[in-house]
Amino acid sequence: MENMRNRRNIKHGYARGWGIQFGDLKEKTLNDPLYRQAVSLITGRSVVSEDNRINLFLIIRDYLKDIPAGDIIEFGSYKGGIAIFMATIARQSHPKMKIYSLDTFAGMPETDSAIDAHNKGDFADVDLDELRRYAEGLGLSNLEFVRGPFEQTAESVLSRSKGVALAHIDCDIYSSVAYSYDVVKPRMVDGGYVVFDDALYSSCLGATEAVEDLAIRRDGLNCEQIFPHFVFRMFKDRR
Ligand SMILES: C[S@@+](CC[C@H](N)C(=O)[O-])C[C@H]1O[C@@H](n2cnc3c(N)ncnc32)[C@H](O)[C@@H]1O
C-alpha cells in the first residue's frame, strides 16, 4: 500500500499530527459544524483535551471509511463525554457503526502505587442513569454504556461486535491499559486504529509503560501518530 512503512501510514500520520500541531487543521476543525455540534453536547462531561478530540473527529469522519467496517470501543467512559462525541460523529458518517463505552462507573479499580498516580475510586463522581437518559434524549441509539470492570465486560461486548475499527483506550493506569490493548487486539479489523488517550500525560506513567511494554517492545509496533496522542494501526499482515 502506498505510503505504508512499518505498518503505519506516514502520509496520514503527518496529515493529522502536523496538520493539528502546525498547520490549519485545528482551526478548520474547530469551525466545522459537525465538530461544533458534537462538542456542544458534552460540556462538563469529558476530560479529554481539545487536540485529542480533534484527532478522534478526523479519524472517525475521514479515515474509517477506508478500512473494513467495524465498531468503536472505548475503555474508560467517566462521564461519557467522548463516547457521546464519537457517537454523534459516527451517526452521520457511519450509520451502522455501534459505539460501546465501558467503565466501572464507580471509579478506578485497584491501582499500583509503584507506577500509577491515580488511586482506587478516582473518577467515581458519575451518575450512569443520568448519563443513559441524556444519551437517549439525544437519540444516540448507536451508543451503549457498559457497566463493570473491563475484565468482566469486554469479552462479551467484543463477541457481539463485528470487529473494531477504532479502540479508544482512556483508562490511565498500567493494568487497565494493558488489559484493554490485549483484549481488543485480536478483534481489530484490518488497518484498525488503536488510540491511547493518556500515555503521553505526565500523570499517567502507568499508561506510558503499558504502551512501551506491549505495543512497542513486545509487538514491535511503530506509531502512526505521537501527537496529540499515540495512534497505532493494527494490520493482519506485517508490512
Ligand atoms: C480518564 S477517565 C475517562 C475519560 C473519558 N473518556 C472522558 O471522555 O472524559 C478513566 C476512566 O477509566 C475507568 N477505568 C479504569 N480502569 C478500569 C477498569 N479496569 N474497568 C472499568 N473502568 C476502568 C475509570 O473508572 C475512569 O472513569
The ligand as an ORCA input file, in Angstrom:
! r2SCAN-3c Opt
* xyz 0 1
  C      -9.781      9.473     32.372
  S     -11.267      8.640     32.721
  C     -12.028      8.514     31.118
  C     -12.321      9.858     30.479
  C     -13.425      9.843     29.432
  N     -13.106      9.055     28.265
  C     -13.847     11.240     29.024
  O     -14.443     11.386     27.951
  O     -13.649     12.175     29.809
  C     -10.715      6.998     33.043
  C     -11.824      6.035     33.412
  O     -11.332      4.687     33.316
  C     -12.088      3.888     34.211
  N     -11.371      2.614     34.428
  C     -10.040      2.446     34.652
  N      -9.756      1.129     34.773
  C     -10.921      0.440     34.616
  C     -11.254     -0.945     34.601
  N     -10.336     -1.900     34.767
  N     -12.552     -1.289     34.379
  C     -13.500     -0.328     34.191
  N     -13.237      1.011     34.198
  C     -11.958      1.391     34.396
  C     -12.246      4.771     35.447
  O     -13.365      4.382     36.214
  C     -12.381      6.180     34.825
  O     -13.724      6.592     34.763
*
